Structures are given as C-alpha cells and as structure tokens.
Amino acid sequence: MSGKIYDLIIVGGGPCGLACGIEAQKAGLDYLILEKGSIAESIRKYPNQMNFFSTARNIEIGGLPMAVAEAKANRNEALKYYRRVTEYFQLKIQLYTVVQQIQKTDQGFIVSTDKNQSFSAKNVVLATGYFDCPRSLNIPGEGLPHVSKYYDEPYKYALSKVIIVGGGNSAVSTALDLYHNGADVMMIIRKDDFKPTAKYWLVPDLKNRIKEGNIKVRFNSVVTRIDKGKIWIQEKGISEEQVIPADFVLLLVGYTSDVALLNGAGVETNPDDLVPKYNPETFETNVPGLYLAGTVVCGIHTEKIFIENGRHDGAKIVGHILGKK
C-alpha cells in the first residue's frame, strides 16, 4: 500500500459511478474509480437487443448528449456513450478490479482488491448497483450448465423447451422474445399473477399468448430442483411434485445489492428488504465518509431506482464532502 491518500474512491464504473467521478473531477478532488468488469459492466450483460425504458436524455451524464437513432437508447448505443463519456472526461478508472474489503480507519478507509492492492481514501462511494448479484433459489441443480440467471439473446433457444422462473419485467419480456423466436416457453411463477411492477404494455400481450396456448404458465408454483432435461415443481394445493421437461432454465427472479460488501464495510441493512441505512439528503451511510450512489440504495426493491434518478446522486455526495472539507 502506497502512502497516497485519495479524497475519494468510487467502487463501481456504471453510469452512477461515472457520474460521481465526473462530479469529483469538477470539484478538484483526487479520486479513483474501481470497476470489477468493463465500463458499464451491468449494461453489457443486458440482452443484446434491449432498449431502455427511459429516454436517452434521461440517462445522460456529465451534460454530454447521447446520440441515438430513436428516442430511447439500445444496449449498444448506451455502452458506446458511457465509454465516450469516460474518454471525454479522461476519468481515472481502473477496470477488472474486484473490491474485496472496505475497512474503516482513523484516517478514512482502506480499500482492498483482488489484485493485492490497497488504496487509502478519506471517503468512499459504493455505486455497485445490483445486476451483478442475482437472487438464488438455493435448490439442487441451480448451477448446472443449462441453467442461467441472465438472458442475452433468443437464437440459441430456438426449437427448445425453455423454463422461465419469475414473473417480473425480465421474465415477461424474455418470454415474449423467446416465443417470437421459436422457443417452446413455460413460465413458473410463485404467486397467482405477474408482478404489479412488470411493464404494463407487455403484460396484455403475454396474457394473450397464454390464452392462445402459445406460452404456458404455472402460477402458484415453485421449482424445487433441476436436473439435465427436466425440473421438478411444487404447486400450491398439490401434495406431489410434478416433473416438467426442460432443455434450458432461466432463473429470472430478480437481483439485489452486494449485501456482503456493504455489511463488511459496516453499513447496516434491513434484514427484511436489505435496504441499507443512509441519509437520503447526503447519501452518507451510518459509517461516516461512506456513501451510496444509484441502485445500491434500494435493497430488493430494484424497481424504485434507475439511472434516471440515480445519476444525480454524485452531485449531492461531492457537495457534502466539500462541505465537510
């Protein structure tokens, strides 16, 4: 560990982390962004043909306009934009670096990485989002090769039996995309309807496909185990498990923030919904000098925070740091 002490270490190089870096740079702070993958790694993992719900203007950062073919950016346009923002501002960022521990000290913090590096900082911002932490069902077979917690593109699933577990946004849009590209789709949903937060313009389309029999669905059911070529489900009110053929299984049951990293740094989280303890005015946590930016603040309520409303957190955080100085 060198003797250098940064004013600010930002953990996460997605849109909100980059926005924090821009604000820190404008304020003259000595900062560094540490990102576990590529620039905007979570967006890189989005489905290849995905379009954003928000308009391009609402996901811009740093005052730089986003050039898009239509009103809403697609995945590739967004990735190019955030890379160009990083280049334009010459942001200080270290990629493919996993932060393993954040330790509070008398002088600030020590941030340790998987590259045997240790950085000292007066303040730390966690802008780690949630997309890298898919929820687990904790069932046998969850880690098999034909099981995935992400959906990228439809073509490898054509003419195959695909089980989708989940009833939210990702599950609904994936089911329709797979159906339109020749897959035999069945959805397994633990409640008696789709999530109320599912995109309202997609649900009627999906329900019509279900009514036609082109997409199958099992409500009030949970998957109990997975094996090659089949799954077992337990339906409410039926004592015996049922076996269903499956070539592929997509576990699209949502995501959550990296609670282990938060708790390891001393941030308190609500055990029921994993929402961390922080001041919504300053974004400072119960650990003085440790801040949260973007979707990391929402725990399991991932439908509440987006780039659109998380991209402004950096200005408030940097303003609070400057006020303390």
C-alpha positions as CSV (number, residue, x, y, z in Angstrom):
1,M,0.0,0.0,0.0
2,S,1.4,3.4,-1.0
3,G,1.3,6.5,1.1
4,K,-1.1,8.2,-1.2
5,I,-4.5,9.1,0.3
6,Y,-7.3,9.8,-2.2
7,D,-10.0,12.2,-1.4
8,L,-12.5,9.7,-2.8
9,I,-12.6,6.1,-4.0
10,I,-15.6,5.2,-6.1
11,V,-16.5,1.5,-6.3
12,G,-18.4,0.8,-9.5
13,G,-18.0,2.1,-13.0
14,G,-21.6,2.1,-14.2
15,P,-23.5,5.3,-15.1
16,C,-23.9,6.4,-11.5
17,G,-20.3,5.6,-10.6
18,L,-19.1,7.5,-13.7
19,A,-21.4,10.4,-12.8
20,C,-19.8,10.5,-9.3
21,G,-16.3,10.6,-10.9
22,I,-17.3,13.5,-13.1
23,E,-18.5,15.5,-10.1
24,A,-15.4,14.7,-8.2
25,Q,-13.2,15.8,-11.1
26,K,-15.1,19.0,-11.5
27,A,-14.7,19.7,-7.8
28,G,-10.9,19.1,-7.9
29,L,-11.0,16.1,-5.7
30,D,-8.3,13.4,-6.0
31,Y,-10.4,10.3,-6.9
32,L,-10.2,6.9,-8.4
33,I,-13.0,4.6,-9.8
34,L,-12.6,0.9,-9.3
35,E,-14.7,-1.3,-11.5
36,K,-14.9,-5.1,-11.3
37,G,-15.5,-5.5,-15.1
38,S,-15.7,-3.3,-18.1
39,I,-17.1,0.2,-18.3
40,A,-20.8,-0.1,-17.5
41,E,-20.4,-3.8,-17.0
42,S,-24.0,-4.3,-15.8
43,I,-25.4,-2.8,-19.1
44,R,-23.0,-5.0,-21.1
45,K,-24.8,-8.0,-19.5
46,Y,-28.2,-6.8,-20.7
47,P,-30.0,-8.7,-23.5
48,N,-28.3,-7.8,-26.8
49,Q,-31.4,-6.3,-28.4
50,M,-32.7,-4.4,-25.3
51,N,-34.0,-0.9,-25.4
52,F,-34.0,1.3,-22.3
53,F,-37.3,2.3,-20.8
54,S,-36.1,5.9,-20.1
55,T,-35.4,8.3,-23.0
56,A,-31.8,8.9,-24.0
57,R,-31.9,12.4,-22.4
58,N,-32.8,10.9,-19.0
59,I,-29.8,8.6,-18.9
60,E,-27.2,11.1,-20.0
61,I,-24.4,12.1,-17.5
62,G,-22.0,14.9,-17.3
63,G,-24.1,17.2,-19.5
64,L,-23.0,15.3,-22.6
65,P,-25.8,14.5,-25.1
66,M,-26.4,10.9,-26.2
67,A,-26.7,10.4,-29.9
68,V,-29.3,7.7,-30.7
69,A,-31.3,6.6,-33.7
70,E,-34.6,6.7,-31.8
71,A,-35.9,8.4,-28.6
72,K,-34.7,5.6,-26.4
73,A,-31.2,4.1,-26.5
74,N,-30.5,0.5,-27.0
75,R,-27.8,-1.5,-25.2
76,N,-25.1,-0.9,-27.8
77,E,-25.7,2.8,-28.1
78,A,-25.6,3.2,-24.3
79,L,-22.3,1.2,-24.0
80,K,-20.7,3.4,-26.7
81,Y,-22.0,6.5,-24.9
82,Y,-20.6,5.7,-21.5
83,R,-17.3,4.7,-22.9
84,R,-17.1,8.0,-24.8
85,V,-18.0,9.9,-21.6
86,T,-15.2,8.2,-19.8
87,E,-12.8,9.2,-22.6
88,Y,-14.1,12.7,-22.9
89,F,-13.6,13.5,-19.2
90,Q,-10.4,11.3,-19.0
91,L,-11.9,9.7,-15.9
92,K,-9.4,8.0,-13.6
93,I,-10.7,4.4,-13.7
94,Q,-9.2,1.0,-13.1
95,L,-11.1,-1.8,-14.7
96,Y,-11.4,-5.5,-14.0
97,T,-10.6,-4.9,-10.3
98,V,-12.8,-6.5,-7.7
99,V,-13.1,-4.7,-4.4
100,Q,-13.0,-7.3,-1.7
101,Q,-12.9,-5.3,1.5
102,I,-13.5,-1.8,2.7
103,Q,-12.1,-1.1,6.2
104,K,-12.7,2.0,8.3
105,T,-9.7,3.6,9.8
106,D,-8.9,6.7,11.9
107,Q,-7.8,8.5,8.7
108,G,-10.6,7.2,6.5
109,F,-10.7,3.9,4.7
110,I,-8.5,1.2,3.3
111,V,-10.0,-0.4,0.1
112,S,-8.5,-3.8,-0.8
113,T,-8.8,-5.5,-4.2
114,D,-8.3,-8.9,-5.7
115,K,-5.1,-7.7,-7.3
116,N,-3.4,-7.4,-3.8
117,Q,-3.8,-3.7,-4.0
118,S,-4.8,-1.5,-1.0
119,F,-5.9,2.1,-1.6
120,S,-6.3,4.7,1.2
121,A,-9.1,7.2,0.9
122,K,-10.8,9.9,3.1
123,N,-14.2,8.9,1.6
124,V,-15.7,6.0,-0.3
125,V,-18.7,5.8,-2.6
126,L,-20.3,2.5,-3.3
127,A,-22.0,2.6,-6.7
128,T,-22.1,-1.2,-7.2
129,G,-25.8,-1.4,-8.4
130,Y,-27.4,-4.8,-8.1
131,F,-27.3,-6.5,-11.5
132,D,-24.2,-8.5,-10.6
133,C,-26.0,-10.1,-7.7
134,P,-28.9,-12.3,-9.0
135,R,-31.0,-13.8,-6.3
136,S,-30.5,-17.5,-5.6
137,L,-33.3,-20.1,-5.2
138,N,-30.9,-22.4,-3.2
139,I,-32.2,-25.5,-4.9
140,P,-30.3,-28.6,-6.2
141,G,-29.2,-28.2,-9.8
142,E,-29.2,-24.4,-9.8
143,G,-25.6,-24.3,-11.0
144,L,-25.9,-26.7,-13.9
145,P,-24.6,-25.6,-17.4
146,H,-28.1,-25.3,-18.9
147,V,-29.3,-23.0,-16.1
148,S,-28.7,-19.2,-16.3
149,K,-29.7,-16.2,-14.3
150,Y,-29.2,-13.9,-17.2
151,Y,-30.8,-13.7,-20.6
152,D,-28.7,-12.4,-23.6
153,E,-30.3,-13.4,-26.9
154,P,-33.0,-15.7,-28.2
155,Y,-31.4,-17.6,-31.0
156,K,-29.7,-20.4,-29.1
157,Y,-33.1,-21.3,-27.6
158,A,-35.0,-21.8,-30.9
159,L,-36.9,-25.1,-31.1
160,S,-36.1,-25.9,-27.5
161,K,-38.1,-26.2,-24.3
162,V,-37.3,-23.3,-22.1
163,I,-38.5,-22.8,-18.5
164,I,-38.6,-19.2,-17.2
165,V,-38.8,-18.8,-13.4
166,G,-40.1,-15.4,-12.4
167,G,-43.0,-13.0,-13.1
168,G,-41.3,-9.6,-13.3
169,N,-40.0,-7.4,-16.0
170,S,-37.2,-9.6,-17.2
171,A,-39.3,-12.8,-17.2
172,V,-42.2,-11.2,-19.1
173,S,-40.0,-9.6,-21.8
174,T,-37.9,-12.7,-22.1
175,A,-40.9,-15.0,-22.5
176,L,-42.3,-12.9,-25.4
177,D,-38.9,-12.6,-27.1
178,L,-38.3,-16.4,-26.9
179,Y,-41.8,-17.1,-28.2
180,H,-41.3,-14.8,-31.2
181,N,-38.0,-16.6,-32.0
182,G,-39.3,-20.2,-32.0
183,A,-38.8,-21.4,-28.4
184,D,-41.3,-23.6,-26.5
185,V,-41.8,-21.4,-23.4
186,M,-43.2,-22.2,-20.0
187,M,-43.2,-19.7,-17.1
188,I,-43.2,-20.8,-13.4
189,I,-44.5,-18.1,-11.1
190,R,-44.8,-18.5,-7.3
191,K,-47.8,-16.2,-7.0
192,D,-51.2,-16.1,-8.7
193,D,-50.3,-13.3,-11.2
194,F,-47.4,-11.4,-12.7
195,K,-45.7,-8.8,-10.6
196,P,-47.5,-5.5,-10.5
197,T,-44.2,-3.8,-11.4
198,A,-44.0,-5.7,-14.7
199,K,-44.1,-3.4,-17.8
200,Y,-47.8,-2.7,-18.3
201,W,-47.6,-2.6,-22.1
202,L,-46.1,-6.1,-22.2
203,V,-48.4,-8.0,-19.8
204,P,-51.6,-7.9,-22.1
205,D,-49.5,-9.2,-25.0
206,L,-48.2,-12.0,-22.8
207,K,-51.6,-12.9,-21.4
208,N,-53.0,-13.1,-25.0
209,R,-50.2,-15.5,-25.9
210,I,-51.0,-17.6,-22.8
211,K,-54.7,-17.6,-23.7
212,E,-53.8,-18.9,-27.2
213,G,-51.7,-21.6,-25.6
214,N,-48.5,-20.4,-27.3
215,I,-46.9,-19.7,-24.0
216,K,-47.6,-21.9,-21.0
217,V,-47.6,-20.7,-17.4
218,R,-47.9,-22.4,-13.9
219,F,-49.0,-19.9,-11.3
220,N,-48.7,-20.6,-7.5
221,S,-45.7,-22.9,-8.2
222,V,-42.1,-23.1,-7.2
223,V,-39.2,-25.0,-8.7
224,T,-37.8,-27.5,-6.1
225,R,-34.9,-29.0,-8.1
226,I,-33.3,-29.0,-11.5
227,D,-31.7,-31.8,-13.5
228,K,-30.5,-32.2,-17.0
229,G,-33.6,-32.2,-19.3
230,K,-36.2,-31.7,-16.5
231,I,-37.3,-29.7,-13.5
232,W,-39.5,-30.5,-10.5
233,I,-42.1,-28.1,-9.4
234,Q,-44.4,-27.9,-6.3
235,E,-47.8,-26.4,-7.0
236,K,-49.8,-24.9,-4.2
237,G,-52.5,-27.2,-3.1
238,I,-51.0,-30.3,-4.7
239,S,-49.0,-32.6,-2.5
240,E,-46.9,-34.4,-5.1
241,E,-44.1,-32.7,-7.1
242,Q,-44.5,-32.6,-10.8
243,V,-41.8,-33.2,-13.4
244,I,-41.6,-30.9,-16.4
245,P,-39.3,-31.4,-19.4
246,A,-36.7,-28.6,-19.9
247,D,-33.8,-28.1,-22.3
248,F,-32.9,-24.7,-20.7
249,V,-33.8,-23.0,-17.4
250,L,-33.7,-19.2,-17.0
251,L,-33.9,-18.1,-13.3
252,L,-35.1,-14.5,-13.7
253,V,-36.1,-13.9,-10.2
254,G,-34.5,-10.5,-9.6
255,Y,-31.4,-9.1,-8.2
256,T,-30.2,-7.4,-5.0
257,S,-27.2,-5.2,-3.9
258,D,-23.9,-6.7,-2.7
259,V,-25.0,-7.0,0.9
260,A,-21.8,-8.8,1.9
261,L,-19.7,-5.9,0.8
262,L,-22.0,-3.4,2.5
263,N,-22.1,-5.2,5.8
264,G,-18.4,-5.9,5.7
265,A,-17.8,-2.2,5.4
266,G,-20.1,-1.6,8.5
267,V,-23.2,-0.5,6.6
268,E,-26.3,-1.6,8.4
269,T,-29.0,-3.2,6.2
270,N,-32.7,-4.0,7.0
271,P,-32.9,-7.8,7.3
272,D,-36.4,-7.8,5.6
273,D,-35.7,-5.9,2.4
274,L,-31.9,-5.4,2.6
275,V,-32.2,-1.6,2.3
276,P,-29.1,0.0,3.7
277,K,-29.1,2.7,6.3
278,Y,-28.3,6.0,4.8
279,N,-29.2,9.7,4.8
280,P,-31.3,10.4,1.6
281,E,-30.2,14.0,1.6
282,T,-26.5,13.4,1.6
283,F,-26.3,9.6,0.7
284,E,-23.9,9.1,3.6
285,T,-24.4,5.8,5.4
286,N,-24.2,5.1,9.1
287,V,-20.5,4.8,8.5
288,P,-19.2,8.4,8.3
289,G,-17.5,9.1,5.0
290,L,-19.0,6.0,3.3
291,Y,-21.7,6.9,0.7
292,L,-24.1,5.1,-1.6
293,A,-25.0,6.1,-5.1
294,G,-27.6,4.8,-7.5
295,T,-29.4,1.5,-7.3
296,V,-27.3,0.1,-4.4
297,V,-29.6,2.0,-2.0
298,C,-32.8,0.0,-2.9
299,G,-32.1,-3.4,-1.5
300,I,-34.6,-5.9,-3.0
301,H,-36.8,-3.0,-4.3
302,T,-35.0,-2.8,-7.6
303,E,-37.9,-1.3,-9.4
304,K,-37.6,2.0,-7.5
305,I,-34.2,3.3,-8.6
306,F,-32.9,3.7,-12.1
307,I,-30.1,5.5,-14.0
308,E,-32.7,8.2,-14.5
309,N,-33.0,9.1,-10.8
310,G,-29.6,7.8,-9.6
311,R,-27.3,9.7,-11.9
312,H,-27.7,12.9,-9.8
313,D,-26.5,11.3,-6.5
314,G,-22.9,12.2,-7.2
315,A,-23.5,15.9,-7.1
316,K,-25.1,15.6,-3.7
317,I,-22.3,13.3,-2.4
318,V,-19.5,15.5,-3.6
319,G,-21.3,18.6,-2.3
320,H,-21.4,17.0,1.2
321,I,-17.8,16.0,1.0
322,L,-16.8,19.6,0.1
323,G,-18.9,20.9,2.9
324,K,-17.0,18.8,5.4
325,K,-13.7,19.9,4.0
